[in-house]
Amino acid sequence: MYIKKILWAIALIGLFIFGIIAYYVYGAMFEPNTAFNNDVAYIYIPTDANYNDVRLQLEPILKDINSFDALAKQKKYTSNIKSGKFAIKNGMNNNDIINSIRIGKGLEVVASFNNQNSLEALAGRISTQIEADSASLLMSMKDETFLEVNGFTLENALGMYMPNSYKFYWNTSADQFRDKMLSEYKRFWNDSKIAKAKALNLSPNDVITLASIVHEESKKKDEQPRVAGVYLNRLRIGMPLQADPTLKFAAYKLPKYKNTVIRRVLNVHKEIDSPYNTYKNRGLPPGLIAMPDLSAVNAVLNAEKHSYLYFAADAKKLGYHKFAKTLAQHNNNAREYQRYLSSQGINK
């Protein structure tokens, strides 16, 4: 009888201990464990992160990090870290959190860019949107073997990056970003667009280079096809482009013009010795002078057919231009705009 009582006591103690353990396990697994008020919080787990890296991000947004630790060890998450961007929803329990951050590549992010006028600026912009840093992105973008194999040079490499918004996983590497942009470039240059470029006696790189000039000349989408038509007319007859934006581009590469803004192109700028000086050199410059909007690229491919050879900014309709077929008419238009600049005190 005495032995039975002892066995019953042991059994009851065992059940009590089991109940405590079950309660703790249930709490660790299924009790809500978030400590933020928003609907969702995001964590960004870097490539090659360890559990401590993850824990540092989770600790501020969890009520009880210790219960999370215990379940993470039990479920072997501590040795199976996945990198990426992950969403932690308000009210999630530890089990849900672990399941959500150990599967797949995480969430996609939208990376957007436009008007980044150098590879350096583009790398800096993209590095704020995916894991890859600007140094690794720039190194990948400038990789000479990649450029040569795919028909680019350092001068025109920026033209491979078509301005738009694209989806990536946050932990996309520099090479993965670059390679996807090459795929998007090839997707943009379909058979129809390539045929249009050939009809203009231009390559895709030539089109983007010319589009960069058109875009710097006019931000007005309805005017860009007419501007493109002027430059195509000049190329067709072997006339220098004489594009003021190319002079500014050449000037900004010189120490003399560092940290300056050229608001008025002067004769001194036309004397700059540079392959980008389209007053001195015929044909297109070696590469684009800025990242053009897609509207400017399409404006070149679908340029207006006309007989204009000149244009000058319109003082009465700012942002637009006056077009001319003769040099005499153009000089009149140019003088009118120069008088306007002088009246505004813009001398350089």
Secondary structure, DSSP 8 states (H G I E B T S, - for coil): -HHHHHHHHHHHHHHHHHHHHHHHHHHHHHSB-B--SSSEEEEEE-TT--HHHHHHHHGGGBS-HHHHHHHHHHTTGGG----EEEEEETT-BHHHHHHHHSSTTBBEEEEEE----SHHHHHHHHHTTSSS-HHHHHHHHT-HHHHHHTT--TTTGGGGS--EEEEEETT--HHHHHHHHHHHHHHHS-HHHHHHHHHTT--HHHHHHHHHHHHHH---TTTHHHHHHHHHHHHHHT-----HHHHHHHHHTSGGGTT----S--GGGGG--STT-TTTS-S--SS-SS---HHHHHHHHT-------EEEE-TTSTT-EEEESSHHHHHHHHHHHHHHHHHTT---
